[in-house]
């Protein structure tokens, strides 16, 4: 199903899951980001800037800790304490949490999660709006280890054009009555042409290989940052989707102010950095695949100079 934005894709994925299962409840996770429309905003975890002052929120959305905190077996406890599993339509998760701070769950996490979902007739929805577009056998299976029932895709899909999609198993997608899903501009021909061009370039120019090579370069450089600068606490993410968590003090607390200072330092020198994470202390890097080695080196050098300045 083609729509215009990631939030619209998420909302329609939930609609489809509810229709197919005839159940109302949705389970999401701490640190999650799913969009800014009413239901997607409710599903999003962080209050400021996404939810502050915009309530009341949508009902029947339940939130549990993500994989970096507890194992998937926590879902069974969640059924006892928070929501009846027979009322749950779907569990919605990002394979790698984006706005939440590039958090990647441990191996096997999603396999166990989906097993519990299937035991209870619950659909599993993978929100790949920020993390998706790589080959399923390489990234989706490595990150998730499972085939989701529904997947949401956007962002890179149209390379800036307004297009997103819900992809899913046929019996689930086809369960909704005719005209139950739709929208004025969904699947508009200009955006669809852009998405087709993206897919062609993705294959012809071996973008997955470029992503692996770029991720390797970034990881090696970030590891050197972590060894040289105490403010760098950990490296998060996978592939070319990497983040640096900044910390301070003996307790290694989140260094939000320092992350803001680093972003300002870099901006003055021509490098735009994005800060994310629940505590606003993670510098996230999603470099475009068209970046040259010289551009990459220039950006990393500016970032390193900023880290050195913070550690003086």
LINJOQUI-V104734 format. One record per residue. PHI is phi as a letter, one per 20 degrees, with the letter a starting at -180 (* if undefined). PSI is psi in whole degrees, 0 to 359 (NA if undefined). D_LAST is the distance of its C-alpha to the last C-alpha in Angstrom with 1 decimal. Layout:
BEGIN
phi->PHI psi->PSI d_last->D_LAST
phi->PHI psi->PSI d_last->D_LAST
END
This chain:
BEGIN
phi->* psi->125 d_last->52.4
phi->e psi->133 d_last->50.6
phi->c psi->194 d_last->48.8
phi->d psi->335 d_last->46.3
phi->b psi->166 d_last->43.0
phi->f psi->317 d_last->41.1
phi->f psi->320 d_last->41.9
phi->f psi->323 d_last->45.5
phi->f psi->316 d_last->45.6
phi->f psi->313 d_last->44.2
phi->f psi->320 d_last->46.8
phi->f psi->327 d_last->49.6
phi->f psi->319 d_last->48.6
phi->f psi->319 d_last->48.9
phi->g psi->314 d_last->52.2
phi->f psi->317 d_last->53.5
phi->f psi->319 d_last->52.5
phi->f psi->319 d_last->54.2
phi->f psi->315 d_last->57.3
phi->f psi->318 d_last->57.6
phi->e psi->343 d_last->57.1
phi->l psi->36 d_last->58.7
phi->c psi->153 d_last->55.9
phi->e psi->331 d_last->53.6
phi->e psi->151 d_last->50.4
phi->c psi->133 d_last->47.1
phi->d psi->129 d_last->44.3
phi->c psi->188 d_last->40.7
phi->c psi->156 d_last->37.3
phi->f psi->146 d_last->34.3
phi->m psi->3 d_last->31.4
phi->f psi->152 d_last->34.1
phi->c psi->126 d_last->34.4
phi->c psi->357 d_last->37.9
phi->p psi->185 d_last->38.2
phi->d psi->356 d_last->38.9
phi->f psi->173 d_last->42.7
phi->g psi->303 d_last->44.3
phi->f psi->315 d_last->44.8
phi->f psi->323 d_last->41.7
phi->f psi->320 d_last->39.6
phi->f psi->320 d_last->41.2
phi->f psi->336 d_last->40.3
phi->f psi->146 d_last->36.6
phi->e psi->310 d_last->34.5
phi->f psi->134 d_last->31.7
phi->f psi->298 d_last->33.0
phi->e psi->132 d_last->30.7
phi->e psi->2 d_last->31.2
phi->e psi->327 d_last->34.0
phi->d psi->345 d_last->36.5
phi->g psi->120 d_last->35.7
phi->n psi->4 d_last->38.9
phi->d psi->7 d_last->40.9
phi->f psi->175 d_last->43.0
phi->f psi->160 d_last->45.5
phi->d psi->172 d_last->44.7
phi->f psi->145 d_last->47.0
phi->e psi->172 d_last->48.8
phi->m psi->36 d_last->49.0
phi->d psi->124 d_last->45.4
phi->c psi->141 d_last->44.0
phi->c psi->135 d_last->40.4
phi->c psi->164 d_last->39.3
phi->f psi->153 d_last->36.1
phi->e psi->179 d_last->35.0
phi->f psi->340 d_last->34.9
phi->f psi->351 d_last->31.5
phi->d psi->312 d_last->32.7
phi->c psi->163 d_last->36.4
phi->f psi->167 d_last->39.0
phi->f psi->341 d_last->41.7
phi->f psi->341 d_last->44.3
phi->g psi->335 d_last->42.7
phi->g psi->323 d_last->44.8
phi->f psi->319 d_last->48.0
phi->f psi->324 d_last->46.8
phi->f psi->323 d_last->45.9
phi->f psi->329 d_last->49.5
phi->f psi->326 d_last->50.7
phi->d psi->338 d_last->48.4
phi->c psi->319 d_last->47.7
phi->b psi->139 d_last->50.1
phi->f psi->125 d_last->53.3
phi->g psi->334 d_last->52.8
phi->f psi->352 d_last->56.1
phi->d psi->0 d_last->54.7
phi->e psi->122 d_last->51.6
phi->e psi->317 d_last->52.0
phi->b psi->157 d_last->48.7
phi->d psi->128 d_last->45.2
phi->d psi->126 d_last->42.7
phi->b psi->149 d_last->39.4
phi->e psi->132 d_last->36.8
phi->g psi->318 d_last->36.5
phi->c psi->120 d_last->32.7
phi->f psi->124 d_last->31.6
phi->e psi->281 d_last->30.0
phi->g psi->334 d_last->28.8
phi->f psi->348 d_last->28.5
phi->p psi->27 d_last->25.5
phi->l psi->47 d_last->27.1
phi->e psi->127 d_last->28.6
phi->d psi->125 d_last->31.0
phi->f psi->162 d_last->33.6
phi->f psi->160 d_last->34.6
phi->g psi->141 d_last->37.5
phi->n psi->352 d_last->40.9
phi->f psi->309 d_last->39.7
phi->f psi->330 d_last->41.6
phi->g psi->314 d_last->44.7
phi->f psi->322 d_last->45.2
phi->g psi->312 d_last->44.5
phi->f psi->325 d_last->47.1
phi->g psi->315 d_last->49.5
phi->f psi->320 d_last->49.5
phi->f psi->312 d_last->49.8
phi->f psi->325 d_last->52.8
phi->f psi->335 d_last->54.4
phi->d psi->12 d_last->54.4
phi->m psi->27 d_last->55.4
phi->d psi->136 d_last->52.0
phi->e psi->148 d_last->50.6
phi->d psi->122 d_last->47.1
phi->d psi->122 d_last->45.3
phi->e psi->116 d_last->42.3
phi->e psi->97 d_last->40.2
phi->d psi->27 d_last->38.9
phi->f psi->320 d_last->38.3
phi->e psi->328 d_last->34.6
phi->e psi->348 d_last->34.8
phi->e psi->188 d_last->38.3
phi->n psi->357 d_last->40.1
phi->e psi->170 d_last->39.7
phi->f psi->135 d_last->42.8
phi->g psi->319 d_last->44.1
phi->f psi->343 d_last->44.6
phi->e psi->309 d_last->41.1
phi->e psi->309 d_last->38.8
phi->f psi->316 d_last->41.0
phi->f psi->330 d_last->42.6
phi->f psi->320 d_last->39.5
phi->f psi->315 d_last->37.6
phi->e psi->318 d_last->40.6
phi->m psi->9 d_last->43.2
phi->b psi->166 d_last->45.9
phi->e psi->118 d_last->47.7
phi->f psi->161 d_last->47.1
phi->f psi->322 d_last->50.1
phi->c psi->147 d_last->48.5
phi->c psi->138 d_last->45.4
phi->d psi->135 d_last->43.8
phi->c psi->140 d_last->42.4
phi->a psi->215 d_last->41.0
phi->l psi->263 d_last->38.1
phi->f psi->341 d_last->38.3
phi->g psi->320 d_last->42.0
phi->d psi->7 d_last->42.7
phi->l psi->43 d_last->39.7
phi->o psi->342 d_last->39.3
phi->e psi->152 d_last->42.9
phi->f psi->89 d_last->44.0
phi->b psi->141 d_last->45.4
phi->b psi->170 d_last->44.8
phi->b psi->156 d_last->47.1
phi->d psi->124 d_last->48.3
phi->d psi->138 d_last->49.5
phi->a psi->176 d_last->51.5
phi->f psi->142 d_last->54.5
phi->g psi->317 d_last->57.7
phi->f psi->333 d_last->59.5
phi->f psi->310 d_last->56.7
phi->f psi->322 d_last->56.2
phi->e psi->358 d_last->59.9
phi->f psi->334 d_last->60.6
phi->f psi->141 d_last->60.0
phi->f psi->155 d_last->63.1
phi->g psi->134 d_last->63.6
phi->m psi->9 d_last->61.6
phi->f psi->335 d_last->59.6
phi->d psi->147 d_last->56.4
phi->r psi->186 d_last->55.6
phi->r psi->153 d_last->54.1
phi->g psi->314 d_last->55.0
phi->d psi->3 d_last->52.5
phi->g psi->128 d_last->51.8
phi->m psi->31 d_last->52.3
phi->f psi->146 d_last->52.7
phi->f psi->327 d_last->53.8
phi->f psi->313 d_last->51.0
phi->f psi->323 d_last->48.3
phi->f psi->321 d_last->50.3
phi->f psi->319 d_last->50.7
phi->f psi->317 d_last->46.9
phi->f psi->321 d_last->46.5
phi->f psi->319 d_last->49.1
phi->f psi->320 d_last->47.4
phi->g psi->314 d_last->44.1
phi->f psi->323 d_last->46.0
phi->f psi->313 d_last->47.7
phi->f psi->323 d_last->44.5
phi->g psi->318 d_last->42.9
phi->e psi->312 d_last->45.7
phi->f psi->325 d_last->46.4
phi->d psi->14 d_last->42.9
phi->l psi->55 d_last->41.9
phi->f psi->328 d_last->39.0
phi->f psi->319 d_last->38.6
phi->f psi->320 d_last->38.0
phi->f psi->321 d_last->35.4
phi->f psi->318 d_last->33.7
phi->f psi->315 d_last->33.6
phi->f psi->317 d_last->32.3
phi->f psi->317 d_last->29.6
phi->f psi->322 d_last->28.6
phi->f psi->316 d_last->28.4
phi->f psi->315 d_last->26.1
phi->f psi->316 d_last->23.8
phi->f psi->317 d_last->23.9
phi->f psi->317 d_last->23.2
phi->f psi->320 d_last->20.1
phi->f psi->324 d_last->18.8
phi->f psi->322 d_last->19.5
phi->f psi->323 d_last->17.3
phi->f psi->315 d_last->14.5
phi->f psi->324 d_last->15.3
phi->f psi->329 d_last->15.4
phi->e psi->329 d_last->12.1
phi->c psi->113 d_last->9.8
phi->g psi->338 d_last->10.7
phi->f psi->340 d_last->10.7
phi->e psi->111 d_last->13.7
phi->e psi->310 d_last->16.6
phi->b psi->161 d_last->19.6
phi->d psi->129 d_last->21.4
phi->d psi->160 d_last->24.4
phi->o psi->195 d_last->27.6
phi->b psi->158 d_last->29.8
phi->l psi->225 d_last->30.8
phi->e psi->4 d_last->29.1
phi->e psi->87 d_last->28.4
phi->c psi->152 d_last->24.9
phi->c psi->152 d_last->22.1
phi->d psi->120 d_last->18.6
phi->e psi->119 d_last->18.3
phi->e psi->136 d_last->14.9
phi->c psi->166 d_last->14.7
phi->b psi->159 d_last->13.0
phi->m psi->172 d_last->14.1
phi->f psi->331 d_last->16.7
phi->e psi->359 d_last->19.2
phi->l psi->50 d_last->17.2
phi->f psi->155 d_last->18.3
phi->g psi->133 d_last->18.2
phi->d psi->75 d_last->15.1
phi->f psi->316 d_last->17.3
phi->f psi->321 d_last->15.3
phi->f psi->323 d_last->12.2
phi->f psi->320 d_last->14.9
phi->f psi->320 d_last->16.4
phi->f psi->319 d_last->13.3
phi->f psi->317 d_last->12.9
phi->f psi->320 d_last->16.7
phi->f psi->318 d_last->16.6
phi->g psi->314 d_last->14.0
phi->f psi->321 d_last->16.3
phi->f psi->321 d_last->19.4
phi->f psi->337 d_last->18.7
phi->d psi->14 d_last->18.7
phi->n psi->12 d_last->21.8
phi->d psi->123 d_last->20.9
phi->e psi->122 d_last->22.2
phi->d psi->146 d_last->20.7
phi->d psi->133 d_last->22.6
phi->d psi->136 d_last->21.3
phi->b psi->190 d_last->23.8
phi->n psi->153 d_last->24.6
phi->g psi->323 d_last->26.2
phi->d psi->13 d_last->23.0
phi->l psi->43 d_last->21.6
phi->c psi->10 d_last->18.6
phi->d psi->125 d_last->19.9
phi->e psi->117 d_last->19.2
phi->d psi->141 d_last->22.7
phi->c psi->119 d_last->23.7
phi->c psi->72 d_last->27.4
phi->f psi->140 d_last->27.6
phi->f psi->148 d_last->31.1
phi->f psi->343 d_last->33.2
phi->e psi->0 d_last->34.0
phi->f psi->139 d_last->30.5
phi->e psi->164 d_last->30.6
phi->f psi->322 d_last->28.5
phi->f psi->319 d_last->27.1
phi->f psi->319 d_last->26.2
phi->f psi->315 d_last->24.6
phi->f psi->319 d_last->22.5
phi->f psi->314 d_last->21.5
phi->f psi->315 d_last->20.5
phi->f psi->326 d_last->18.5
phi->f psi->319 d_last->16.7
phi->f psi->317 d_last->15.7
phi->f psi->317 d_last->14.6
phi->f psi->321 d_last->12.5
phi->f psi->321 d_last->10.8
phi->f psi->319 d_last->10.2
phi->f psi->319 d_last->8.9
phi->f psi->320 d_last->6.5
phi->f psi->319 d_last->5.5
phi->f psi->332 d_last->5.7
phi->e psi->2 d_last->3.8
phi->f psi->NA d_last->0.0
END
